[in-house]
Amino acid sequence: MKKLKVINLSKYFLVAFGIILVAVLGSVFVYLGMDYYVLVTKPTMWVPNIVFPIMWTIIYFIVGVVSFLAIKNKTINKNTTILLVLNGIFNVLWCLVFFTLNQPLAGLVFIVINLVLAYALFINFLNINKYYGLALIIYPLWISVATTLNVAIWILN
């Protein structure tokens, strides 16, 4: 019985560590590319900069809560874990490519992949528990907004 508790705690730890790692790496790459981002031409209708960290904080919190609930209820599966990892990887890669490397076209490739993965993660959680999926809908919707903004920057620059 004690072994089961240790395994469950390690799953919670891995989810929390993964979310923090993605958030920190993404933030570092965004910060490193901020000089570039400030200078690019953006559409006149633009999301205020303050909205980005607020939305990402909400998204990371929801992903964590939904993942923890799935672990607690023993409904998290291998596909969910793979999708969580892939979403994290492509989220970080987009920040690196778009901001740090100043490559909006290459960034577009990464964010479109991330968008597909975000919807796949949403559907996966929806199949596990409809409330988990509904809570997570904010993530693919926000990636959709970010994809649109990435396209606009690529076109305008």
PyMOL CGO cylinders between C-alpha atoms (Angstrom):
from pymol import cmd
from pymol.cgo import CYLINDER

trace = [
    CYLINDER, 0.00, 0.00, 0.00, 2.83, 2.44, 0.80, 0.3, 1, 1, 1, 1, 1, 1,
    CYLINDER, 2.83, 2.44, 0.80, 4.43, 1.76, -2.57, 0.3, 1, 1, 1, 1, 1, 1,
    CYLINDER, 4.43, 1.76, -2.57, 1.21, 2.87, -4.32, 0.3, 1, 1, 1, 1, 1, 1,
    CYLINDER, 1.21, 2.87, -4.32, 1.22, 6.17, -2.41, 0.3, 1, 1, 1, 1, 1, 1,
    CYLINDER, 1.22, 6.17, -2.41, 4.86, 6.84, -3.38, 0.3, 1, 1, 1, 1, 1, 1,
    CYLINDER, 4.86, 6.84, -3.38, 4.05, 6.15, -7.04, 0.3, 1, 1, 1, 1, 1, 1,
    CYLINDER, 4.05, 6.15, -7.04, 1.04, 8.48, -6.93, 0.3, 1, 1, 1, 1, 1, 1,
    CYLINDER, 1.04, 8.48, -6.93, 3.06, 11.23, -5.23, 0.3, 1, 1, 1, 1, 1, 1,
    CYLINDER, 3.06, 11.23, -5.23, 5.77, 10.90, -7.88, 0.3, 1, 1, 1, 1, 1, 1,
    CYLINDER, 5.77, 10.90, -7.88, 3.13, 11.39, -10.59, 0.3, 1, 1, 1, 1, 1, 1,
    CYLINDER, 3.13, 11.39, -10.59, 1.92, 14.59, -8.92, 0.3, 1, 1, 1, 1, 1, 1,
    CYLINDER, 1.92, 14.59, -8.92, 5.50, 15.78, -8.58, 0.3, 1, 1, 1, 1, 1, 1,
    CYLINDER, 5.50, 15.78, -8.58, 6.27, 15.04, -12.25, 0.3, 1, 1, 1, 1, 1, 1,
    CYLINDER, 6.27, 15.04, -12.25, 3.19, 16.94, -13.42, 0.3, 1, 1, 1, 1, 1, 1,
    CYLINDER, 3.19, 16.94, -13.42, 4.02, 19.94, -11.22, 0.3, 1, 1, 1, 1, 1, 1,
    CYLINDER, 4.02, 19.94, -11.22, 7.69, 19.85, -12.22, 0.3, 1, 1, 1, 1, 1, 1,
    CYLINDER, 7.69, 19.85, -12.22, 6.79, 19.59, -15.92, 0.3, 1, 1, 1, 1, 1, 1,
    CYLINDER, 6.79, 19.59, -15.92, 4.40, 22.54, -15.77, 0.3, 1, 1, 1, 1, 1, 1,
    CYLINDER, 4.40, 22.54, -15.77, 6.94, 24.67, -13.90, 0.3, 1, 1, 1, 1, 1, 1,
    CYLINDER, 6.94, 24.67, -13.90, 9.71, 23.67, -16.33, 0.3, 1, 1, 1, 1, 1, 1,
    CYLINDER, 9.71, 23.67, -16.33, 7.60, 24.60, -19.36, 0.3, 1, 1, 1, 1, 1, 1,
    CYLINDER, 7.60, 24.60, -19.36, 6.58, 27.90, -17.77, 0.3, 1, 1, 1, 1, 1, 1,
    CYLINDER, 6.58, 27.90, -17.77, 10.14, 28.84, -16.82, 0.3, 1, 1, 1, 1, 1, 1,
    CYLINDER, 10.14, 28.84, -16.82, 11.75, 27.83, -20.13, 0.3, 1, 1, 1, 1, 1, 1,
    CYLINDER, 11.75, 27.83, -20.13, 8.99, 29.54, -22.11, 0.3, 1, 1, 1, 1, 1, 1,
    CYLINDER, 8.99, 29.54, -22.11, 9.37, 32.71, -20.05, 0.3, 1, 1, 1, 1, 1, 1,
    CYLINDER, 9.37, 32.71, -20.05, 13.16, 32.72, -20.49, 0.3, 1, 1, 1, 1, 1, 1,
    CYLINDER, 13.16, 32.72, -20.49, 12.87, 32.37, -24.27, 0.3, 1, 1, 1, 1, 1, 1,
    CYLINDER, 12.87, 32.37, -24.27, 10.20, 35.08, -24.43, 0.3, 1, 1, 1, 1, 1, 1,
    CYLINDER, 10.20, 35.08, -24.43, 12.36, 37.38, -22.31, 0.3, 1, 1, 1, 1, 1, 1,
    CYLINDER, 12.36, 37.38, -22.31, 15.42, 36.74, -24.49, 0.3, 1, 1, 1, 1, 1, 1,
    CYLINDER, 15.42, 36.74, -24.49, 13.43, 37.72, -27.58, 0.3, 1, 1, 1, 1, 1, 1,
    CYLINDER, 13.43, 37.72, -27.58, 11.63, 40.72, -26.16, 0.3, 1, 1, 1, 1, 1, 1,
    CYLINDER, 11.63, 40.72, -26.16, 13.87, 43.23, -28.00, 0.3, 1, 1, 1, 1, 1, 1,
    CYLINDER, 13.87, 43.23, -28.00, 12.81, 41.63, -31.29, 0.3, 1, 1, 1, 1, 1, 1,
    CYLINDER, 12.81, 41.63, -31.29, 9.13, 41.37, -30.31, 0.3, 1, 1, 1, 1, 1, 1,
    CYLINDER, 9.13, 41.37, -30.31, 8.90, 45.05, -29.34, 0.3, 1, 1, 1, 1, 1, 1,
    CYLINDER, 8.90, 45.05, -29.34, 10.15, 46.09, -32.78, 0.3, 1, 1, 1, 1, 1, 1,
    CYLINDER, 10.15, 46.09, -32.78, 7.98, 43.86, -34.99, 0.3, 1, 1, 1, 1, 1, 1,
    CYLINDER, 7.98, 43.86, -34.99, 4.94, 45.33, -36.69, 0.3, 1, 1, 1, 1, 1, 1,
    CYLINDER, 4.94, 45.33, -36.69, 1.77, 44.05, -35.06, 0.3, 1, 1, 1, 1, 1, 1,
    CYLINDER, 1.77, 44.05, -35.06, -1.86, 44.38, -36.15, 0.3, 1, 1, 1, 1, 1, 1,
    CYLINDER, -1.86, 44.38, -36.15, -3.72, 47.42, -34.88, 0.3, 1, 1, 1, 1, 1, 1,
    CYLINDER, -3.72, 47.42, -34.88, -6.17, 45.10, -33.11, 0.3, 1, 1, 1, 1, 1, 1,
    CYLINDER, -6.17, 45.10, -33.11, -3.79, 43.41, -30.68, 0.3, 1, 1, 1, 1, 1, 1,
    CYLINDER, -3.79, 43.41, -30.68, -4.07, 41.61, -27.38, 0.3, 1, 1, 1, 1, 1, 1,
    CYLINDER, -4.07, 41.61, -27.38, -2.63, 43.82, -24.60, 0.3, 1, 1, 1, 1, 1, 1,
    CYLINDER, -2.63, 43.82, -24.60, 0.72, 42.48, -23.33, 0.3, 1, 1, 1, 1, 1, 1,
    CYLINDER, 0.72, 42.48, -23.33, -0.60, 42.11, -19.78, 0.3, 1, 1, 1, 1, 1, 1,
    CYLINDER, -0.60, 42.11, -19.78, -3.09, 39.47, -20.95, 0.3, 1, 1, 1, 1, 1, 1,
    CYLINDER, -3.09, 39.47, -20.95, -0.40, 36.95, -21.97, 0.3, 1, 1, 1, 1, 1, 1,
    CYLINDER, -0.40, 36.95, -21.97, 1.07, 36.12, -18.54, 0.3, 1, 1, 1, 1, 1, 1,
    CYLINDER, 1.07, 36.12, -18.54, -2.40, 36.12, -16.99, 0.3, 1, 1, 1, 1, 1, 1,
    CYLINDER, -2.40, 36.12, -16.99, -3.74, 33.65, -19.55, 0.3, 1, 1, 1, 1, 1, 1,
    CYLINDER, -3.74, 33.65, -19.55, -0.71, 31.38, -19.28, 0.3, 1, 1, 1, 1, 1, 1,
    CYLINDER, -0.71, 31.38, -19.28, -0.95, 31.34, -15.49, 0.3, 1, 1, 1, 1, 1, 1,
    CYLINDER, -0.95, 31.34, -15.49, -4.62, 30.33, -15.74, 0.3, 1, 1, 1, 1, 1, 1,
    CYLINDER, -4.62, 30.33, -15.74, -3.84, 27.68, -18.35, 0.3, 1, 1, 1, 1, 1, 1,
    CYLINDER, -3.84, 27.68, -18.35, -0.96, 26.15, -16.38, 0.3, 1, 1, 1, 1, 1, 1,
    CYLINDER, -0.96, 26.15, -16.38, -3.12, 26.12, -13.25, 0.3, 1, 1, 1, 1, 1, 1,
    CYLINDER, -3.12, 26.12, -13.25, -6.01, 24.38, -15.05, 0.3, 1, 1, 1, 1, 1, 1,
    CYLINDER, -6.01, 24.38, -15.05, -3.70, 21.83, -16.71, 0.3, 1, 1, 1, 1, 1, 1,
    CYLINDER, -3.70, 21.83, -16.71, -2.25, 21.07, -13.28, 0.3, 1, 1, 1, 1, 1, 1,
    CYLINDER, -2.25, 21.07, -13.28, -5.60, 20.73, -11.55, 0.3, 1, 1, 1, 1, 1, 1,
    CYLINDER, -5.60, 20.73, -11.55, -7.10, 18.57, -14.31, 0.3, 1, 1, 1, 1, 1, 1,
    CYLINDER, -7.10, 18.57, -14.31, -3.98, 16.38, -14.40, 0.3, 1, 1, 1, 1, 1, 1,
    CYLINDER, -3.98, 16.38, -14.40, -3.95, 16.01, -10.61, 0.3, 1, 1, 1, 1, 1, 1,
    CYLINDER, -3.95, 16.01, -10.61, -7.63, 15.05, -10.62, 0.3, 1, 1, 1, 1, 1, 1,
    CYLINDER, -7.63, 15.05, -10.62, -7.02, 12.48, -13.35, 0.3, 1, 1, 1, 1, 1, 1,
    CYLINDER, -7.02, 12.48, -13.35, -4.14, 11.02, -11.31, 0.3, 1, 1, 1, 1, 1, 1,
    CYLINDER, -4.14, 11.02, -11.31, -6.25, 11.01, -8.12, 0.3, 1, 1, 1, 1, 1, 1,
    CYLINDER, -6.25, 11.01, -8.12, -9.14, 9.29, -9.91, 0.3, 1, 1, 1, 1, 1, 1,
    CYLINDER, -9.14, 9.29, -9.91, -6.77, 6.88, -11.70, 0.3, 1, 1, 1, 1, 1, 1,
    CYLINDER, -6.77, 6.88, -11.70, -8.05, 8.00, -15.09, 0.3, 1, 1, 1, 1, 1, 1,
    CYLINDER, -8.05, 8.00, -15.09, -4.81, 9.42, -16.48, 0.3, 1, 1, 1, 1, 1, 1,
    CYLINDER, -4.81, 9.42, -16.48, -3.42, 7.16, -19.17, 0.3, 1, 1, 1, 1, 1, 1,
    CYLINDER, -3.42, 7.16, -19.17, -0.37, 6.79, -21.41, 0.3, 1, 1, 1, 1, 1, 1,
    CYLINDER, -0.37, 6.79, -21.41, -1.93, 8.86, -24.23, 0.3, 1, 1, 1, 1, 1, 1,
    CYLINDER, -1.93, 8.86, -24.23, -2.68, 11.71, -21.83, 0.3, 1, 1, 1, 1, 1, 1,
    CYLINDER, -2.68, 11.71, -21.83, 0.88, 11.65, -20.52, 0.3, 1, 1, 1, 1, 1, 1,
    CYLINDER, 0.88, 11.65, -20.52, 2.33, 11.67, -24.04, 0.3, 1, 1, 1, 1, 1, 1,
    CYLINDER, 2.33, 11.67, -24.04, 0.07, 14.55, -25.06, 0.3, 1, 1, 1, 1, 1, 1,
    CYLINDER, 0.07, 14.55, -25.06, 0.99, 16.56, -21.96, 0.3, 1, 1, 1, 1, 1, 1,
    CYLINDER, 0.99, 16.56, -21.96, 4.71, 16.09, -22.67, 0.3, 1, 1, 1, 1, 1, 1,
    CYLINDER, 4.71, 16.09, -22.67, 4.37, 16.90, -26.39, 0.3, 1, 1, 1, 1, 1, 1,
    CYLINDER, 4.37, 16.90, -26.39, 2.32, 20.03, -25.62, 0.3, 1, 1, 1, 1, 1, 1,
    CYLINDER, 2.32, 20.03, -25.62, 5.01, 21.19, -23.22, 0.3, 1, 1, 1, 1, 1, 1,
    CYLINDER, 5.01, 21.19, -23.22, 7.80, 20.52, -25.70, 0.3, 1, 1, 1, 1, 1, 1,
    CYLINDER, 7.80, 20.52, -25.70, 6.11, 22.34, -28.58, 0.3, 1, 1, 1, 1, 1, 1,
    CYLINDER, 6.11, 22.34, -28.58, 5.09, 25.23, -26.33, 0.3, 1, 1, 1, 1, 1, 1,
    CYLINDER, 5.09, 25.23, -26.33, 8.74, 25.75, -25.33, 0.3, 1, 1, 1, 1, 1, 1,
    CYLINDER, 8.74, 25.75, -25.33, 10.01, 25.22, -28.88, 0.3, 1, 1, 1, 1, 1, 1,
    CYLINDER, 10.01, 25.22, -28.88, 7.62, 27.85, -30.20, 0.3, 1, 1, 1, 1, 1, 1,
    CYLINDER, 7.62, 27.85, -30.20, 8.85, 30.37, -27.61, 0.3, 1, 1, 1, 1, 1, 1,
    CYLINDER, 8.85, 30.37, -27.61, 12.44, 29.58, -28.58, 0.3, 1, 1, 1, 1, 1, 1,
    CYLINDER, 12.44, 29.58, -28.58, 11.90, 29.79, -32.34, 0.3, 1, 1, 1, 1, 1, 1,
    CYLINDER, 11.90, 29.79, -32.34, 9.48, 32.73, -32.43, 0.3, 1, 1, 1, 1, 1, 1,
    CYLINDER, 9.48, 32.73, -32.43, 10.97, 34.97, -29.75, 0.3, 1, 1, 1, 1, 1, 1,
    CYLINDER, 10.97, 34.97, -29.75, 14.61, 34.02, -29.19, 0.3, 1, 1, 1, 1, 1, 1,
    CYLINDER, 14.61, 34.02, -29.19, 15.47, 33.05, -32.76, 0.3, 1, 1, 1, 1, 1, 1,
    CYLINDER, 15.47, 33.05, -32.76, 13.18, 35.73, -34.27, 0.3, 1, 1, 1, 1, 1, 1,
    CYLINDER, 13.18, 35.73, -34.27, 11.66, 33.35, -36.81, 0.3, 1, 1, 1, 1, 1, 1,
    CYLINDER, 11.66, 33.35, -36.81, 7.90, 33.94, -37.19, 0.3, 1, 1, 1, 1, 1, 1,
    CYLINDER, 7.90, 33.94, -37.19, 7.51, 31.53, -40.14, 0.3, 1, 1, 1, 1, 1, 1,
    CYLINDER, 7.51, 31.53, -40.14, 9.31, 28.69, -38.38, 0.3, 1, 1, 1, 1, 1, 1,
    CYLINDER, 9.31, 28.69, -38.38, 7.42, 29.65, -35.22, 0.3, 1, 1, 1, 1, 1, 1,
    CYLINDER, 7.42, 29.65, -35.22, 4.20, 29.26, -37.19, 0.3, 1, 1, 1, 1, 1, 1,
    CYLINDER, 4.20, 29.26, -37.19, 5.11, 25.64, -37.97, 0.3, 1, 1, 1, 1, 1, 1,
    CYLINDER, 5.11, 25.64, -37.97, 5.69, 24.90, -34.28, 0.3, 1, 1, 1, 1, 1, 1,
    CYLINDER, 5.69, 24.90, -34.28, 2.57, 26.68, -33.08, 0.3, 1, 1, 1, 1, 1, 1,
    CYLINDER, 2.57, 26.68, -33.08, 0.34, 24.91, -35.62, 0.3, 1, 1, 1, 1, 1, 1,
    CYLINDER, 0.34, 24.91, -35.62, 1.70, 21.58, -34.35, 0.3, 1, 1, 1, 1, 1, 1,
    CYLINDER, 1.70, 21.58, -34.35, 1.10, 22.82, -30.79, 0.3, 1, 1, 1, 1, 1, 1,
    CYLINDER, 1.10, 22.82, -30.79, -2.44, 23.83, -31.78, 0.3, 1, 1, 1, 1, 1, 1,
    CYLINDER, -2.44, 23.83, -31.78, -3.22, 20.34, -33.08, 0.3, 1, 1, 1, 1, 1, 1,
    CYLINDER, -3.22, 20.34, -33.08, -1.70, 18.82, -29.93, 0.3, 1, 1, 1, 1, 1, 1,
    CYLINDER, -1.70, 18.82, -29.93, -3.68, 21.22, -27.71, 0.3, 1, 1, 1, 1, 1, 1,
    CYLINDER, -3.68, 21.22, -27.71, -6.96, 20.15, -29.31, 0.3, 1, 1, 1, 1, 1, 1,
    CYLINDER, -6.96, 20.15, -29.31, -5.90, 16.50, -29.04, 0.3, 1, 1, 1, 1, 1, 1,
    CYLINDER, -5.90, 16.50, -29.04, -5.19, 17.01, -25.32, 0.3, 1, 1, 1, 1, 1, 1,
    CYLINDER, -5.19, 17.01, -25.32, -8.56, 18.71, -24.88, 0.3, 1, 1, 1, 1, 1, 1,
    CYLINDER, -8.56, 18.71, -24.88, -10.36, 15.82, -26.60, 0.3, 1, 1, 1, 1, 1, 1,
    CYLINDER, -10.36, 15.82, -26.60, -8.37, 13.28, -24.61, 0.3, 1, 1, 1, 1, 1, 1,
    CYLINDER, -8.37, 13.28, -24.61, -9.34, 14.91, -21.30, 0.3, 1, 1, 1, 1, 1, 1,
    CYLINDER, -9.34, 14.91, -21.30, -12.93, 15.32, -22.53, 0.3, 1, 1, 1, 1, 1, 1,
    CYLINDER, -12.93, 15.32, -22.53, -13.04, 11.55, -23.10, 0.3, 1, 1, 1, 1, 1, 1,
    CYLINDER, -13.04, 11.55, -23.10, -11.63, 10.92, -19.62, 0.3, 1, 1, 1, 1, 1, 1,
    CYLINDER, -11.63, 10.92, -19.62, -14.12, 13.24, -17.93, 0.3, 1, 1, 1, 1, 1, 1,
    CYLINDER, -14.12, 13.24, -17.93, -16.31, 15.86, -19.60, 0.3, 1, 1, 1, 1, 1, 1,
    CYLINDER, -16.31, 15.86, -19.60, -15.64, 18.38, -16.82, 0.3, 1, 1, 1, 1, 1, 1,
    CYLINDER, -15.64, 18.38, -16.82, -11.87, 17.98, -17.22, 0.3, 1, 1, 1, 1, 1, 1,
    CYLINDER, -11.87, 17.98, -17.22, -12.23, 18.64, -20.93, 0.3, 1, 1, 1, 1, 1, 1,
    CYLINDER, -12.23, 18.64, -20.93, -14.51, 21.62, -20.47, 0.3, 1, 1, 1, 1, 1, 1,
    CYLINDER, -14.51, 21.62, -20.47, -12.10, 23.15, -17.97, 0.3, 1, 1, 1, 1, 1, 1,
    CYLINDER, -12.10, 23.15, -17.97, -9.24, 22.65, -20.42, 0.3, 1, 1, 1, 1, 1, 1,
    CYLINDER, -9.24, 22.65, -20.42, -10.95, 24.22, -23.47, 0.3, 1, 1, 1, 1, 1, 1,
    CYLINDER, -10.95, 24.22, -23.47, -9.26, 27.52, -22.64, 0.3, 1, 1, 1, 1, 1, 1,
    CYLINDER, -9.26, 27.52, -22.64, -5.89, 26.03, -23.66, 0.3, 1, 1, 1, 1, 1, 1,
    CYLINDER, -5.89, 26.03, -23.66, -6.59, 25.19, -27.33, 0.3, 1, 1, 1, 1, 1, 1,
    CYLINDER, -6.59, 25.19, -27.33, -8.64, 28.37, -27.67, 0.3, 1, 1, 1, 1, 1, 1,
    CYLINDER, -8.64, 28.37, -27.67, -5.71, 30.46, -26.42, 0.3, 1, 1, 1, 1, 1, 1,
    CYLINDER, -5.71, 30.46, -26.42, -3.28, 28.63, -28.73, 0.3, 1, 1, 1, 1, 1, 1,
    CYLINDER, -3.28, 28.63, -28.73, -5.71, 29.47, -31.55, 0.3, 1, 1, 1, 1, 1, 1,
    CYLINDER, -5.71, 29.47, -31.55, -5.42, 33.16, -30.65, 0.3, 1, 1, 1, 1, 1, 1,
    CYLINDER, -5.42, 33.16, -30.65, -1.63, 32.89, -30.45, 0.3, 1, 1, 1, 1, 1, 1,
    CYLINDER, -1.63, 32.89, -30.45, -1.55, 31.15, -33.85, 0.3, 1, 1, 1, 1, 1, 1,
    CYLINDER, -1.55, 31.15, -33.85, -3.55, 33.98, -35.37, 0.3, 1, 1, 1, 1, 1, 1,
    CYLINDER, -3.55, 33.98, -35.37, -1.18, 36.54, -33.88, 0.3, 1, 1, 1, 1, 1, 1,
    CYLINDER, -1.18, 36.54, -33.88, 1.83, 34.57, -35.13, 0.3, 1, 1, 1, 1, 1, 1,
    CYLINDER, 1.83, 34.57, -35.13, 0.35, 34.57, -38.66, 0.3, 1, 1, 1, 1, 1, 1,
    CYLINDER, 0.35, 34.57, -38.66, -0.28, 38.32, -38.45, 0.3, 1, 1, 1, 1, 1, 1,
    CYLINDER, -0.28, 38.32, -38.45, 3.31, 39.03, -37.39, 0.3, 1, 1, 1, 1, 1, 1,
    CYLINDER, 3.31, 39.03, -37.39, 4.66, 36.83, -40.16, 0.3, 1, 1, 1, 1, 1, 1,
    CYLINDER, 4.66, 36.83, -40.16, 2.51, 38.59, -42.78, 0.3, 1, 1, 1, 1, 1, 1,
    CYLINDER, 2.51, 38.59, -42.78, 3.28, 42.10, -41.51, 0.3, 1, 1, 1, 1, 1, 1,
    CYLINDER, 3.28, 42.10, -41.51, 7.00, 41.57, -41.22, 0.3, 1, 1, 1, 1, 1, 1,
]
cmd.load_cgo(trace, "trace")
